Amino acid sequence: MAVPKSKFRLYDRNGEAVSLLSEVGRGGEGTVYEVADRQDIVAKIYNHSVDNDKALKLSSMADLCNDRLLGLSAWPTDILRDSNDGCTVGFLMQRIHGHKGIHVLYSPKSRLNEFPNAAWPFLLHAATNLARAFAVIHEHGHVIGDVNHGNVLVSTQAMVKLIDCDSFQIEAAGRTFACGVGVSTHTPPELQGVAFKDITRTINHDCFGLAVLIFQLLFMGRHPFSGQYSGQGEMTLERAIAEYRFAYGKDTESRGMKQPPGSLPLEAVSGKVAELFNRAFLHESSRPSPSEWITELSELSQNLCQCFYNKSHHYLKTFVGCPWCDIELKAGVPLFNLPGSQIGDGGFNLPTLWRQIETVALPEPNPLPTQPSFSSLLFEYGDEAKQWKLSMFKLGAPIILVLLTAMIVAISPVPVDLGLAITILASTIGIGIVRRCGAKDDDDRSSERTSVQLKWNELKSRWLNEKEREEFRNLQKRMQAKKGEYLALSKTRQDRLKTFENSLKRRQLYAYLDQFRVVETDIDEVDDSCKDVLLEHGIDTAAKVDRDVLVALGGIAANPKMNLLQWRNNLANSFVFEPPDQSAILKSVDTEIMSQKLKLERDLQAGQLVLRRLYEEIKATPENLRPLLDQVLTQLAQFESDARFGAESSTPMAILIISITISIMIVLFSK
């Protein structure tokens, strides 16, 4: 029976009054209240009536309460009744401070804000503590049952607390109190689609849900059964779980699955931890226990190394390269905050920088403007347009002159011979004008046409940004290569350290062998004459005895040569390498790598600025060049018009001859 809103005084098993204060939280099953005079205790009051089985279960859980259970869970400490001998309406439990839902921790976006200092070692520590919490529950003979992300809280020290304990499956009072609820995404394959109220849960069922939560902690919130399905139809999480379609590992294709892009490969955890995941998700009978997880996760935590160029990254020592660098680069966002105050203070961050670089895409070329038509040229204004139209008028004026003269003569009372003379005179003047205009254009505009054509070719190249586009593409390739170098810095550092040690070992070996002089050593079949030959060729110590040199050396038989090599090899086998001061080696190599790192950072940042500049130049080209292009295209159109029917063609003269013929006929027929 739900507690009336006006009644906030209840009673525990001893009949002591418990006063409830303000509401702390509310869920589908009940409401949590503060308890008067108790900062460490809260009360959960059910929204529905509590039956006898539930009441007995809560009372039994209160009886079973101990310090170990309270250290890792919100275990019921007492029941609450609506009167001294009334019905059970809820229970008391410890109040949990400073903890947040486990999903807040394993989700990268919320982790950056809510757990700003949590890197991968922190997640491993939380996963280990989660396994410890499960182990304690199981040691007491109980089963969690309803394993899911909503029932686990984590502190900023990676301490784990289990909540909603009243739903656990409890062994008490000679009976089993079942867990009647569950979340499908954390339910094992054999229980998918099964009514929870009809089954008895086992520890093995809990082990599946535990493995899912651990996987989500280590793999940035990814669900182990969420991947790319290669078959037909929709592959829901529930179906994937029921069909054992674990989406990670080397044999995912046989299960019709593929690991999601941009996710941590299973090989990035230790081989033993990877095998635990395979057992948990592929085999019902061999799921790892919490104690196995504790052992292997603890060992994994002790075998991590820190990424050289990104101090927020930690990964397995035996894994080649830092996997987090590649994942962050593909995602374009950081998964972990940089230590201290580096995040957001203007420091170098490759994923963020590369995301900015990728947003600067090469713009598509703008189509070239087209030449204006002849009719549109007539409506152009400006000095050049006026001059062109004037030249066209000069070519057309003689035609009008001849026709107009003929019409005037035809309507005037002049004799026919005078009329013809006037018409011929006008025609002669017209022919002279047309010839003079044509000759003038040929002389004055030939070089101008060439100049305008060259200018058009130049502007066309600038409009298409051929040079800038080629520079843009080449810069992108160079920056891609520098990004690869930057990502490989950690491996480069390891190679440098190995090379440095090998080089030092060779130098020490040479110095050791150089102490043993050939002339001072008795070597089988190597007499004084052999030694003289060796000295003549500069082979005076064991350090200079070389197989290839001896093979090519004359004057010494095969057996002495073999004995010399055997002598040298025996000495080399007795050599003991003296490891140098590791701090000095690290300092030397790290100084070199840091210098390379800083140079790459500068190059990448400078490259981004150049890309942005080229992008802006290419984008601004149409607006900047359009006036010049329009002017040149107008000139080209004018030249084309002149070539077709203007001064550079025979059209004006032909039309004039036709006009003269028509004019003479008009004069003759009018008289």
C-alpha positions as CSV (number, residue, x, y, z in Angstrom):
1,M,0.0,0.0,0.0
2,A,1.4,3.4,-1.0
3,V,2.0,5.9,1.7
4,P,-0.4,8.9,1.6
5,K,1.3,12.2,0.8
6,S,0.2,13.6,4.1
7,K,1.7,10.8,6.1
8,F,5.5,10.7,6.4
9,R,5.8,8.8,9.7
10,L,6.5,5.1,9.3
11,Y,7.8,2.4,11.7
12,D,10.7,-0.1,11.5
13,R,10.7,-3.7,12.7
14,N,11.4,-2.6,16.3
15,G,8.4,-0.3,16.3
16,E,10.6,2.8,16.2
17,A,9.1,5.8,14.3
18,V,10.8,6.9,11.1
19,S,10.0,10.3,9.8
20,L,10.4,10.9,6.0
21,L,11.4,14.2,4.6
22,S,11.8,15.5,1.1
23,E,11.9,13.3,-2.0
24,V,15.4,12.3,-3.2
25,G,14.5,10.4,-6.4
26,R,11.7,8.5,-8.1
27,G,11.5,5.4,-10.2
28,G,8.9,3.2,-11.8
29,E,8.8,0.9,-8.7
30,G,9.0,3.4,-5.9
31,T,10.1,6.8,-4.5
32,V,13.2,7.5,-2.3
33,Y,12.9,9.9,0.6
34,E,15.3,11.5,3.1
35,V,15.1,10.3,6.7
36,A,14.9,12.8,9.5
37,D,18.0,13.0,11.7
38,R,19.8,10.5,9.5
39,Q,22.2,11.8,6.8
40,D,23.5,8.2,6.0
41,I,20.1,6.6,5.5
42,V,17.3,6.9,2.9
43,A,13.9,5.2,2.6
44,K,12.5,3.6,-0.5
45,I,8.7,3.5,-0.5
46,Y,6.9,1.4,-3.1
47,N,4.3,2.8,-5.4
48,H,2.2,-0.4,-5.1
49,S,1.1,-2.7,-2.4
50,V,3.8,-5.1,-1.1
51,D,2.7,-8.8,-1.1
52,N,3.7,-11.3,1.6
53,D,6.5,-12.8,-0.4
54,K,8.1,-9.4,-1.1
55,A,7.7,-8.4,2.6
56,L,9.4,-11.7,3.7
57,K,12.2,-11.1,1.2
58,L,12.9,-7.6,2.4
59,S,12.8,-8.8,6.1
60,S,15.2,-11.6,5.2
61,M,17.6,-9.2,3.4
62,A,17.6,-7.0,6.4
63,D,18.6,-10.0,8.5
64,L,21.4,-10.9,6.1
65,C,22.9,-7.4,6.1
66,N,26.6,-7.1,7.0
67,D,29.5,-4.8,6.6
68,R,30.8,-6.4,3.4
69,L,27.5,-6.1,1.7
70,L,27.1,-2.5,2.8
71,G,30.5,-1.7,1.5
72,L,29.5,-2.3,-2.1
73,S,25.8,-2.0,-2.3
74,A,22.7,-0.2,-1.1
75,W,21.5,-3.3,0.8
76,P,18.3,-3.1,2.8
77,T,19.1,-2.5,6.4
78,D,15.5,-2.5,7.8
79,I,11.9,-2.7,6.6
80,L,9.3,0.0,7.0
81,R,5.6,-0.5,8.0
82,D,2.7,1.9,7.9
83,S,2.1,1.1,11.6
84,N,3.7,-0.9,14.4
85,D,2.1,-4.2,13.2
86,G,1.0,-3.0,9.8
87,C,1.9,-3.8,6.2
88,T,5.3,-3.4,4.8
89,V,5.5,-0.4,2.5
90,G,9.3,-0.1,1.9
91,F,12.7,-0.4,3.4
92,L,15.7,1.6,4.7
93,M,19.1,1.6,3.0
94,Q,22.3,3.5,3.1
95,R,22.6,6.7,1.2
96,I,25.2,6.7,-1.5
97,H,27.1,10.0,-2.0
98,G,29.6,11.0,-4.8
99,H,28.7,8.2,-7.2
100,K,27.4,8.4,-10.8
101,G,25.9,5.8,-13.2
102,I,28.4,3.5,-14.8
103,H,27.1,4.6,-18.2
104,V,28.3,8.1,-17.5
105,L,31.8,6.7,-17.0
106,Y,32.0,4.4,-20.1
107,S,30.4,6.9,-22.5
108,P,33.2,9.1,-23.9
109,K,31.1,12.3,-24.2
110,S,29.8,12.3,-20.6
111,R,33.1,10.9,-19.2
112,L,35.0,14.0,-20.4
113,N,32.8,16.2,-18.3
114,E,31.8,14.0,-15.4
115,F,35.0,12.0,-14.9
116,P,37.5,14.5,-16.4
117,N,40.6,12.7,-15.0
118,A,39.5,9.2,-16.0
119,A,41.8,7.5,-18.5
120,W,41.9,3.9,-19.5
121,P,43.7,2.7,-16.3
122,F,40.8,4.2,-14.4
123,L,38.3,2.3,-16.5
124,L,40.3,-0.9,-15.8
125,H,40.3,-0.2,-12.1
126,A,36.5,0.4,-12.1
127,A,36.0,-2.9,-14.1
128,T,38.1,-4.7,-11.5
129,N,36.1,-3.3,-8.7
130,L,32.9,-4.2,-10.4
131,A,34.0,-7.8,-10.6
132,R,34.9,-7.6,-6.9
133,A,31.3,-6.4,-6.1
134,F,29.9,-9.3,-8.0
135,A,32.2,-11.7,-6.3
136,V,31.0,-10.6,-2.8
137,I,27.3,-11.0,-3.8
138,H,28.0,-14.5,-5.1
139,E,30.1,-15.5,-2.0
140,H,27.0,-14.8,0.1
141,G,25.0,-17.2,-2.1
142,H,22.9,-14.5,-3.9
143,V,22.4,-13.7,-7.6
144,I,22.0,-10.2,-8.9
145,G,19.7,-11.3,-11.7
146,D,18.8,-7.9,-13.1
147,V,22.3,-6.9,-14.3
148,N,22.3,-3.7,-16.2
149,H,24.0,-0.3,-16.4
150,G,21.3,1.4,-14.3
151,N,22.1,-0.7,-11.2
152,V,25.8,0.2,-11.0
153,L,27.2,3.4,-9.6
154,V,30.9,4.5,-9.7
155,S,32.7,7.1,-7.7
156,T,35.6,9.4,-8.8
157,Q,37.9,6.9,-7.1
158,A,36.6,4.1,-9.3
159,M,34.7,2.5,-6.3
160,V,31.6,0.6,-7.3
161,K,28.2,0.5,-5.6
162,L,25.3,-1.8,-6.6
163,I,21.8,-0.4,-6.2
164,D,18.2,-1.7,-6.5
165,C,19.3,-4.7,-4.3
166,D,15.6,-5.5,-3.5
167,S,15.4,-7.1,-6.9
168,F,18.3,-9.5,-6.3
169,Q,17.6,-13.2,-6.1
170,I,18.0,-14.1,-2.4
171,E,18.5,-17.5,-0.7
172,A,17.0,-17.1,2.8
173,A,14.5,-18.7,5.2
174,G,14.9,-22.0,3.4
175,R,13.6,-20.7,0.1
176,T,14.6,-18.8,-3.0
177,F,13.2,-15.3,-3.6
178,A,13.4,-14.9,-7.4
179,C,14.4,-11.9,-9.4
180,G,11.5,-11.2,-11.7
181,V,13.0,-8.4,-13.8
182,G,15.8,-8.0,-16.3
183,V,17.2,-5.9,-19.2
184,S,17.5,-7.8,-22.5
185,T,20.7,-6.1,-23.5
186,H,22.5,-7.7,-20.5
187,T,20.6,-11.0,-20.5
188,P,22.4,-14.2,-21.6
189,P,21.4,-16.0,-24.8
190,E,19.7,-18.9,-22.9
191,L,17.3,-16.4,-21.2
192,Q,16.4,-14.2,-24.2
193,G,12.6,-14.2,-24.5
194,V,12.0,-16.1,-21.3
195,A,9.7,-14.8,-18.6
196,F,12.0,-14.0,-15.6
197,K,9.3,-14.6,-13.0
198,D,9.3,-18.3,-14.0
199,I,13.0,-19.1,-13.7
200,T,15.6,-19.4,-11.1
201,R,18.7,-17.3,-11.9
202,T,22.2,-18.7,-11.5
203,I,25.6,-17.1,-10.9
204,N,26.5,-18.1,-14.5
205,H,23.7,-15.8,-15.8
206,D,25.2,-13.0,-13.8
207,C,28.6,-13.7,-15.3
208,F,27.2,-12.8,-18.8
209,G,25.9,-9.4,-17.6
210,L,29.2,-8.8,-15.8
211,A,31.2,-9.4,-19.0
212,V,28.9,-7.0,-20.9
213,L,29.5,-4.2,-18.4
214,I,33.3,-4.8,-18.4
215,F,33.3,-4.8,-22.1
216,Q,31.4,-1.5,-22.2
217,L,33.9,0.0,-19.7
218,L,37.0,-1.0,-21.7
219,F,35.6,-0.4,-25.2
220,M,34.2,3.1,-24.8
221,G,30.5,2.1,-24.2
222,R,30.3,-0.3,-27.2
223,H,28.1,-3.3,-26.8
224,P,29.9,-6.6,-27.6
225,F,27.0,-7.7,-29.8
226,S,26.6,-4.4,-31.7
227,G,28.4,-4.7,-35.1
228,Q,27.9,-4.7,-38.8
229,Y,25.7,-7.7,-39.8
230,S,26.5,-9.2,-43.2
231,G,23.3,-11.2,-43.5
232,Q,19.7,-10.3,-44.5
233,G,17.2,-8.6,-42.2
234,E,17.6,-6.5,-39.1
235,M,20.0,-7.8,-36.5
236,T,18.8,-6.5,-33.1
237,L,20.9,-6.7,-30.0
238,E,18.6,-9.3,-28.6
239,R,18.8,-11.5,-31.7
240,A,22.5,-11.1,-31.9
241,I,22.9,-12.2,-28.2
242,A,20.5,-15.2,-28.7
243,E,22.5,-16.3,-31.7
244,Y,25.9,-15.8,-30.1
245,R,27.0,-13.2,-32.7
246,F,29.9,-11.6,-30.7
247,A,31.0,-8.8,-33.0
248,Y,34.7,-8.7,-32.0
249,G,37.7,-11.0,-32.5
250,K,39.4,-12.8,-35.4
251,D,36.5,-15.1,-36.4
252,T,33.7,-12.6,-36.6
253,E,33.0,-13.3,-40.2
254,S,32.0,-16.9,-39.4
255,R,29.3,-15.3,-37.2
256,G,28.2,-13.0,-39.9
257,M,29.4,-9.9,-38.0
258,K,32.0,-7.3,-38.4
259,Q,33.5,-5.0,-35.7
260,P,32.2,-1.4,-35.9
261,P,34.5,1.0,-37.5
262,G,36.5,3.3,-35.2
263,S,36.3,0.8,-32.3
264,L,39.0,-0.7,-30.2
265,P,40.2,-4.1,-31.5
266,L,39.9,-7.1,-29.2
267,E,43.7,-7.6,-29.6
268,A,44.3,-4.3,-27.8
269,V,43.5,-6.0,-24.5
270,S,45.7,-8.8,-23.3
271,G,45.3,-12.3,-24.9
272,K,44.0,-13.6,-21.6
273,V,41.4,-10.9,-21.2
274,A,40.4,-11.4,-24.9
275,E,39.9,-15.1,-24.2
276,L,37.7,-14.3,-21.2
277,F,35.4,-12.2,-23.5
278,N,35.3,-15.1,-26.0
279,R,34.3,-17.5,-23.2
280,A,31.7,-15.1,-21.8
281,F,30.0,-14.4,-25.1
282,L,30.4,-17.6,-27.2
283,H,30.1,-20.4,-24.6
284,E,27.4,-20.8,-22.0
285,S,29.1,-23.4,-20.0
286,S,32.5,-21.7,-19.5
287,R,31.8,-18.1,-18.7
288,P,34.5,-16.6,-16.5
289,S,33.8,-16.0,-12.9
290,P,34.3,-12.6,-11.2
291,S,37.6,-13.9,-9.6
292,E,39.0,-14.7,-13.1
293,W,38.2,-11.1,-14.2
294,I,39.9,-9.7,-11.1
295,T,43.1,-11.6,-11.8
296,E,43.4,-10.9,-15.5
297,L,42.2,-7.2,-15.3
298,S,44.7,-6.6,-12.5
299,E,47.5,-8.1,-14.7
300,L,46.4,-6.0,-17.7
301,S,46.5,-2.8,-15.5
302,Q,50.2,-3.6,-14.6
303,N,51.2,-4.0,-18.3
304,L,50.2,-0.7,-19.7
305,C,52.4,2.0,-21.2
306,Q,51.7,5.6,-21.8
307,C,51.5,7.0,-25.3
308,F,54.6,9.2,-25.9
309,Y,52.9,12.1,-27.7
310,N,49.5,12.0,-26.0
311,K,49.8,11.5,-22.2
312,S,46.0,10.8,-21.9
313,H,46.5,7.5,-23.8
314,H,47.5,4.2,-22.1
315,Y,47.6,0.9,-23.9
316,L,49.0,-2.6,-23.6
317,K,52.8,-2.7,-23.9
318,T,52.8,-5.5,-26.3
319,F,50.3,-3.8,-28.7
320,V,52.1,-2.2,-31.7
321,G,51.4,1.5,-31.6
322,C,48.8,3.5,-29.7
323,P,45.2,2.3,-30.7
324,W,43.6,5.4,-29.1
325,C,45.4,7.8,-31.5
326,D,43.9,6.1,-34.5
327,I,40.4,5.9,-33.0
328,E,40.4,9.6,-32.0
329,L,41.6,10.6,-35.4
330,K,38.8,8.7,-37.1
331,A,36.2,10.0,-34.7
332,G,37.5,13.5,-34.7
333,V,37.0,13.9,-31.0
334,P,39.1,13.1,-28.0
335,L,38.2,10.0,-25.9
336,F,40.2,11.2,-22.8
337,N,41.1,14.5,-21.4
338,L,44.7,15.5,-21.4
339,P,46.4,15.5,-18.0
340,G,46.4,18.8,-16.1
341,S,45.1,21.9,-17.8
342,Q,46.3,21.0,-21.3
343,I,42.8,20.4,-22.6
344,G,41.3,23.4,-24.2
345,D,44.2,25.7,-23.4
346,G,45.4,26.0,-27.0
347,G,47.7,23.0,-26.9
348,F,48.2,20.8,-29.8
349,N,45.5,18.1,-30.3
350,L,45.8,16.0,-33.4
351,P,42.1,14.7,-33.6
352,T,40.7,18.3,-33.3
353,L,43.2,19.7,-35.7
354,W,42.7,17.0,-38.3
355,R,38.9,17.4,-38.1
356,Q,39.4,21.1,-38.9
357,I,41.7,20.1,-41.8
358,E,39.1,17.7,-43.2
359,T,36.4,20.4,-43.2
360,V,38.5,22.4,-45.7
361,A,37.5,20.6,-48.8
362,L,38.6,21.6,-52.3
363,P,35.8,23.6,-53.8
364,E,34.2,22.4,-57.0
365,P,35.3,24.5,-60.1
366,N,32.8,27.2,-61.1
367,P,31.7,27.0,-64.8
368,L,33.3,29.6,-67.0
369,P,31.1,32.6,-68.1
370,T,29.9,32.6,-71.7
371,Q,30.3,35.3,-74.3
372,P,27.4,37.8,-74.7
373,S,25.3,37.5,-77.8
374,F,25.3,40.2,-80.6
375,S,22.0,41.6,-79.5
376,S,23.2,42.0,-75.9
377,L,26.3,43.8,-77.2
378,L,24.1,46.5,-78.6
379,F,22.9,47.2,-75.0
380,E,26.4,47.3,-73.5
381,Y,27.6,50.7,-72.1
382,G,31.0,51.9,-71.5
383,D,33.8,53.5,-73.5
384,E,34.8,50.4,-75.4
385,A,31.2,49.4,-76.1
386,K,30.6,52.9,-77.5
387,Q,33.7,52.8,-79.7
388,W,32.7,49.4,-81.0
389,K,29.1,50.5,-81.7
390,L,30.5,53.6,-83.4
391,S,32.6,51.5,-85.7
392,M,29.6,49.4,-86.6
393,F,27.7,52.5,-87.3
394,K,30.5,53.7,-89.6
395,L,30.2,50.5,-91.5
396,G,26.4,50.8,-91.8
397,A,26.2,54.5,-92.5
398,P,27.4,54.3,-96.2
399,I,24.7,51.7,-96.9
400,I,22.1,54.0,-95.4
401,L,23.6,57.0,-97.3
402,V,23.4,55.3,-100.7
403,L,19.8,54.0,-100.2
404,L,18.7,57.4,-98.8
405,T,20.3,59.3,-101.7
406,A,18.6,57.1,-104.2
407,M,15.2,57.6,-102.5
408,I,15.7,61.4,-102.5
409,V,16.7,61.4,-106.2
410,A,13.8,59.2,-107.1
411,I,11.2,61.7,-105.6
412,S,13.0,64.8,-106.8
413,P,12.5,66.4,-110.3
414,V,16.1,66.0,-111.4
415,P,17.0,64.5,-114.8
416,V,17.9,60.8,-114.8
417,D,21.5,61.4,-115.8
418,L,22.0,63.8,-112.9
419,G,20.2,61.5,-110.5
420,L,22.5,58.6,-111.6
421,A,25.5,60.8,-111.1
422,I,24.5,61.8,-107.6
423,T,23.8,58.2,-106.8
424,I,27.2,57.0,-108.1
425,L,28.9,59.8,-106.2
426,A,27.2,58.7,-103.0
427,S,28.2,55.1,-103.7
428,T,31.8,56.0,-104.4
429,I,31.9,57.9,-101.1
430,G,30.3,54.9,-99.3
431,I,32.8,52.5,-100.8
432,G,35.6,54.7,-99.7
433,I,34.3,54.9,-96.1
434,V,33.9,51.1,-95.9
435,R,37.3,50.4,-97.3
436,R,38.9,53.0,-95.0
437,C,37.1,51.6,-91.9
438,G,38.2,48.1,-92.8
439,A,41.8,49.1,-93.5
440,K,41.9,51.0,-90.2
441,D,40.5,48.0,-88.2
442,D,43.0,45.6,-89.8
443,D,45.9,47.8,-88.8
444,D,44.7,48.9,-85.4
445,R,42.9,45.9,-84.0
446,S,45.1,42.9,-85.1
447,S,47.5,43.3,-82.2
448,E,44.6,44.1,-79.8
449,R,42.9,40.9,-80.7
450,T,46.0,38.9,-79.9
451,S,46.4,40.8,-76.6
452,V,42.8,40.1,-75.6
453,Q,43.1,36.4,-76.5
454,L,46.2,36.1,-74.4
455,K,44.5,37.9,-71.5
456,W,41.5,35.5,-71.9
457,N,43.8,32.5,-71.6
458,E,45.4,33.9,-68.5
459,L,42.1,34.7,-66.9
460,K,40.7,31.3,-67.7
461,S,43.6,29.6,-66.0
462,R,43.2,31.9,-63.0
463,W,39.4,31.2,-62.9
464,L,39.9,27.4,-62.9
465,N,42.7,27.8,-60.2
466,E,44.7,25.1,-61.8
467,K,47.9,26.1,-60.0
468,E,46.2,26.6,-56.6
469,R,44.2,23.3,-56.9
470,E,47.4,21.4,-57.6
471,E,49.1,23.0,-54.7
472,F,46.0,22.2,-52.5
473,R,46.1,18.5,-53.5
474,N,49.8,18.2,-53.0
475,L,49.6,19.8,-49.6
476,Q,46.9,17.4,-48.5
477,K,49.1,14.5,-49.4
478,R,52.1,15.9,-47.5
479,M,49.9,16.5,-44.4
480,Q,48.5,13.0,-44.6
481,A,52.1,11.7,-44.6
482,K,53.0,14.0,-41.7
483,K,50.0,12.8,-39.8
484,G,51.2,9.2,-40.3
485,E,54.6,10.2,-39.0
486,Y,53.0,11.8,-36.0
487,L,50.9,8.8,-35.2
488,A,54.0,6.5,-35.5
489,L,56.1,8.6,-33.1
490,S,55.5,6.1,-30.3
491,K,56.7,3.2,-32.4
492,T,59.5,5.4,-33.8
493,R,60.6,6.0,-30.2
494,Q,60.6,2.3,-29.4
495,D,62.6,1.6,-32.6
496,R,65.1,4.3,-31.7
497,L,65.6,2.8,-28.2
498,K,66.1,-0.6,-29.6
499,T,68.5,0.7,-32.3
500,F,70.4,2.7,-29.7
501,E,70.8,-0.4,-27.5
502,N,71.9,-2.6,-30.4
503,S,74.4,0.0,-31.5
504,L,75.8,0.3,-28.0
505,K,76.1,-3.5,-27.8
506,R,78.0,-3.6,-31.0
507,R,80.4,-0.9,-29.8
508,Q,81.0,-2.7,-26.5
509,L,81.6,-5.9,-28.4
510,Y,84.1,-4.3,-30.7
511,A,85.9,-2.7,-27.8
512,Y,86.0,-6.0,-26.0
513,L,87.4,-7.9,-29.1
514,D,89.8,-5.2,-29.9
515,Q,91.7,-6.0,-26.7
516,F,92.8,-9.4,-28.1
517,R,95.8,-9.0,-30.5
518,V,96.4,-11.6,-33.1
519,V,100.3,-11.5,-32.7
520,E,100.0,-12.1,-29.0
521,T,97.7,-15.1,-29.2
522,D,98.4,-18.8,-30.0
523,I,95.9,-19.9,-32.6
524,D,96.0,-23.4,-34.2
525,E,97.7,-23.4,-37.6
526,V,98.1,-19.6,-37.6
527,D,101.8,-19.2,-37.7
528,D,104.0,-16.1,-37.9
529,S,103.7,-15.9,-41.7
530,C,99.9,-16.0,-41.5
531,K,100.1,-13.3,-38.9
532,D,102.3,-11.1,-41.1
533,V,99.7,-11.4,-43.9
534,L,97.0,-10.4,-41.5
535,L,99.0,-7.4,-40.2
536,E,99.7,-6.3,-43.8
537,H,95.9,-6.1,-44.3
538,G,95.2,-4.3,-41.0
539,I,93.8,-7.3,-39.2
540,D,95.7,-7.0,-35.9
541,T,92.9,-7.8,-33.3
542,A,89.9,-10.1,-33.0
543,A,87.6,-7.2,-33.6
544,K,88.9,-6.9,-37.2
545,V,88.6,-10.6,-38.0
546,D,85.7,-10.8,-40.5
547,R,84.5,-13.8,-42.5
548,D,84.1,-12.0,-45.8
549,V,87.5,-10.3,-45.5
550,L,89.2,-13.6,-44.8
551,V,87.5,-15.4,-47.7
552,A,88.9,-12.8,-50.1
553,L,92.3,-12.7,-48.5
554,G,95.1,-14.5,-50.2
555,G,98.3,-16.0,-48.7
556,I,96.5,-17.9,-45.9
557,A,95.1,-21.5,-46.2
558,A,91.5,-22.4,-45.4
559,N,92.2,-24.1,-42.1
560,P,93.9,-21.1,-40.5
561,K,91.1,-18.9,-41.6
562,M,88.5,-21.2,-40.0
563,N,90.6,-21.3,-36.8
564,L,90.8,-17.5,-36.8
565,L,87.0,-17.2,-37.1
566,Q,86.5,-19.8,-34.4
567,W,88.9,-17.9,-32.1
568,R,87.0,-14.7,-32.8
569,N,83.6,-16.4,-32.2
570,N,84.7,-17.9,-28.9
571,L,85.7,-14.5,-27.7
572,A,82.4,-13.0,-28.8
573,N,80.5,-15.7,-26.9
574,S,82.3,-14.8,-23.7
575,F,81.4,-11.2,-24.1
576,V,79.0,-9.8,-21.4
577,F,77.0,-6.7,-22.3
578,E,77.0,-4.0,-19.7
579,P,73.6,-2.2,-19.9
580,P,74.0,1.6,-19.8
581,D,72.2,4.1,-17.7
582,Q,68.6,3.8,-19.0
583,S,67.8,7.3,-17.9
584,A,70.6,8.7,-20.1
585,I,69.3,6.6,-23.1
586,L,65.7,7.7,-22.6
587,K,66.8,11.3,-22.3
588,S,68.8,11.2,-25.5
589,V,66.1,9.4,-27.5
590,D,63.2,11.5,-26.0
591,T,65.1,14.7,-26.9
592,E,65.3,13.6,-30.5
593,I,61.7,12.4,-30.7
594,M,60.4,15.6,-28.9
595,S,62.2,17.7,-31.5
596,Q,60.6,15.7,-34.3
597,K,57.2,15.9,-32.6
598,L,57.4,19.7,-32.3
599,K,58.4,20.1,-35.9
600,L,55.5,17.9,-37.1
601,E,53.1,19.9,-34.9
602,R,54.3,23.1,-36.4
603,D,54.1,21.7,-39.9
604,L,50.6,20.4,-39.4
605,Q,49.4,23.6,-37.9
606,A,51.0,25.7,-40.7
607,G,49.6,23.3,-43.3
608,Q,46.1,23.9,-42.0
609,L,46.6,27.6,-42.4
610,V,47.9,27.3,-45.9
611,L,45.0,25.0,-46.8
612,R,42.6,27.6,-45.4
613,R,44.3,30.3,-47.4
614,L,44.1,28.3,-50.6
615,Y,40.5,27.5,-50.0
616,E,39.6,31.2,-49.5
617,E,41.5,32.2,-52.6
618,I,39.8,29.6,-54.7
619,K,36.3,30.5,-53.3
620,A,36.9,34.2,-53.9
621,T,38.1,33.8,-57.5
622,P,34.7,34.1,-59.2
623,E,33.8,37.3,-57.4
624,N,37.3,38.8,-58.0
625,L,37.7,37.9,-61.7
626,R,34.1,38.2,-62.9
627,P,34.4,41.9,-63.9
628,L,37.6,41.3,-65.8
629,L,36.2,38.2,-67.4
630,D,33.0,40.0,-68.5
631,Q,35.1,42.7,-70.1
632,V,37.3,40.3,-72.0
633,L,34.4,38.2,-73.1
634,T,32.7,41.3,-74.4
635,Q,35.8,42.2,-76.4
636,L,36.0,38.6,-77.8
637,A,32.3,38.8,-78.7
638,Q,33.0,42.1,-80.5
639,F,35.9,40.6,-82.4
640,E,33.8,37.6,-83.3
641,S,31.0,39.9,-84.6
642,D,33.6,41.9,-86.6
643,A,34.9,38.7,-88.1
644,R,31.4,37.5,-89.1
645,F,29.8,40.6,-90.4
646,G,31.9,43.6,-89.3
647,A,35.0,45.4,-90.4
648,E,37.1,42.2,-90.5
649,S,34.7,40.6,-93.0
650,S,33.5,41.3,-96.5
651,T,29.9,41.5,-95.4
652,P,29.7,45.3,-95.2
653,M,31.1,45.8,-98.7
654,A,28.8,43.1,-100.1
655,I,25.8,44.7,-98.5
656,L,27.0,48.1,-99.8
657,I,27.3,46.8,-103.4
658,I,23.8,45.3,-103.2
659,S,22.6,48.6,-101.8
660,I,24.2,50.5,-104.8
661,T,22.6,48.2,-107.3
662,I,19.2,48.6,-105.7
663,S,19.8,52.4,-105.5
664,I,20.6,52.6,-109.3
665,M,17.6,50.6,-110.1
666,I,15.4,52.8,-108.0
667,V,16.7,55.9,-109.8
668,L,16.3,54.4,-113.2
669,F,12.8,53.1,-112.7
670,S,11.6,56.3,-111.0
671,K,12.4,58.5,-114.0
